[in-house]
């Protein structure tokens, strides 16, 4: 309450909650990480989003409320990649758990029902969850029955 006026940020309930873990190992570029977080924020406008960085350690979560938060993010890391660290970093409170990586690392034996977004051509086979591959040459496809590709000439997604 300030000057007799109650200010409160209103959010429609229930508010979805997402946790995104970014592979900040030496082989992943910071500009690519920012672009990915921007895309997630655009898709989940009203969601509460926590973003964390990992390589061989987990560096904690940062809350993302607006685009300026993404611009001001600091990416800690730069070592190797340990996916066990990533799956143990999830709090269990989020409806959406996403891991963004280039795929270079050893998959843990434990199950993790996360969405694995793999940028590049490295094939990953985690226990649990789904894998979405993002080809650097504009192709996006899932590891299930259907594969999708983006046709630049018609600007649309097609089954392949």
C-alpha positions in Angstrom: 0.0 0.0 0.0 1.5 3.3 -1.1 -0.3 6.7 -0.7 -3.5 4.9 0.3 -3.5 2.8 -2.9 -3.2 -0.9 -3.0 -1.2 -2.1 -6.0 -1.2 -5.7 -6.8 -0.2 -7.6 -10.0 -3.2 -9.7 -11.0 -2.6 -13.2 -12.6 -5.4 -15.4 -13.8 -5.4 -18.7 -11.7 -4.3 -21.4 -12.0 -1.0 -20.1 -13.4 1.1 -22.7 -15.2 4.6 -23.2 -14.0 7.6 -24.2 -16.1 11.2 -25.1 -15.3 13.7 -24.8 -18.1 17.2 -26.1 -17.7 19.8 -24.8 -20.2 23.0 -26.8 -21.0 25.6 -24.1 -20.6 28.6 -26.3 -21.3 31.4 -25.1 -23.5 29.8 -26.3 -26.7 26.6 -24.2 -26.4 26.3 -20.6 -27.5 24.7 -17.9 -25.2 22.9 -16.2 -28.1 21.2 -19.5 -28.9 20.2 -20.0 -25.3 18.6 -16.5 -25.2 16.7 -17.2 -28.4 15.4 -20.4 -27.0 14.2 -18.8 -23.7 12.5 -16.0 -25.7 10.6 -18.6 -27.8 9.5 -20.4 -24.6 8.4 -17.2 -23.0 6.4 -16.3 -26.1 4.7 -19.7 -26.1 4.0 -19.6 -22.3 3.0 -15.9 -21.9 1.1 -16.3 -18.6 3.3 -19.0 -17.1 5.7 -18.6 -14.3 9.0 -19.6 -15.8 12.2 -20.5 -13.9 15.3 -20.9 -15.9 18.4 -22.7 -14.6 21.9 -23.3 -16.0 23.9 -26.5 -15.8 27.0 -28.1 -17.0 28.6 -30.4 -14.5 27.0 -28.3 -11.7 23.6 -26.7 -11.3 23.7 -22.9 -10.9 20.2 -22.2 -9.6 17.0 -20.9 -11.1 16.2 -17.4 -12.3 12.6 -16.2 -12.6 11.6 -14.9 -16.0 8.7 -12.4 -15.9 9.4 -10.3 -19.0 11.6 -10.1 -22.0 14.0 -7.7 -20.2 14.7 -10.6 -17.7 15.9 -12.7 -20.6 18.2 -9.9 -21.9 19.7 -9.5 -18.5 20.2 -13.3 -17.8 23.6 -14.5 -16.9 24.7 -17.9 -18.1 27.0 -19.7 -15.7 29.0 -22.8 -16.8 31.3 -23.6 -19.5 32.5 -27.1 -18.5 31.4 -30.5 -19.7 27.8 -31.8 -19.5 26.3 -34.0 -16.8 22.6 -34.7 -17.5 22.2 -36.3 -14.0 22.8 -32.9 -12.6 20.0 -31.5 -14.8 17.4 -34.1 -13.9 18.1 -33.7 -10.2 17.7 -29.9 -10.4 14.0 -30.1 -11.2 12.0 -29.2 -8.1 9.0 -31.4 -9.0 6.6 -28.4 -8.7 6.5 -27.6 -12.4 3.9 -28.9 -14.9 6.4 -28.4 -17.7 10.0 -29.5 -17.4 12.3 -28.7 -20.4 16.0 -29.4 -21.0 17.7 -27.5 -23.8 21.0 -29.1 -24.9 23.2 -29.9 -27.9 23.0 -33.5 -26.7 26.7 -34.1 -26.0 26.8 -35.9 -22.7 26.0 -39.2 -21.1 22.3 -39.9 -20.4 21.4 -40.8 -16.8 19.9 -44.2 -16.0 17.1 -42.5 -14.0 13.8 -41.7 -15.6 12.9 -38.0 -16.2 9.6 -37.0 -17.7 11.0 -33.8 -19.3 10.9 -32.5 -22.8 14.4 -32.7 -24.2 15.0 -30.1 -26.9 18.2 -31.0 -28.7 19.8 -28.4 -31.0 21.9 -30.2 -33.5 22.3 -33.7 -34.9 23.4 -35.6 -31.7 20.9 -38.4 -31.1 19.8 -38.8 -27.4 17.8 -41.5 -25.7 16.7 -40.5 -22.3 14.6 -42.7 -20.1 11.2 -41.0 -20.0 10.0 -37.8 -21.6 10.1 -36.8 -25.2 12.9 -35.6 -27.4 12.5 -32.8 -30.0 15.3 -32.3 -32.4 16.0 -28.9 -33.8 18.2 -29.1 -36.9 20.5 -26.1 -37.4 19.2 -26.0 -41.0 15.6 -25.2 -40.0 14.2 -28.7 -39.5 12.3 -29.6 -36.4 11.0 -33.1 -35.7 10.0 -35.3 -32.8 11.4 -38.7 -32.0 8.0 -40.4 -32.2 6.0 -41.7 -35.2 5.7 -38.4 -37.1 8.5 -36.2 -38.3 7.9 -32.6 -39.1 9.9 -30.3 -41.3 9.7 -26.6 -42.0 9.4 -25.9 -45.7 11.0 -22.5 -46.2 9.5 -22.0 -49.7 5.9 -22.3 -48.5 6.5 -21.1 -44.9 4.6 -24.1 -43.4 5.2 -27.3 -41.4 4.8 -30.6 -43.3 4.9 -34.3 -42.3 7.8 -36.2 -43.7 
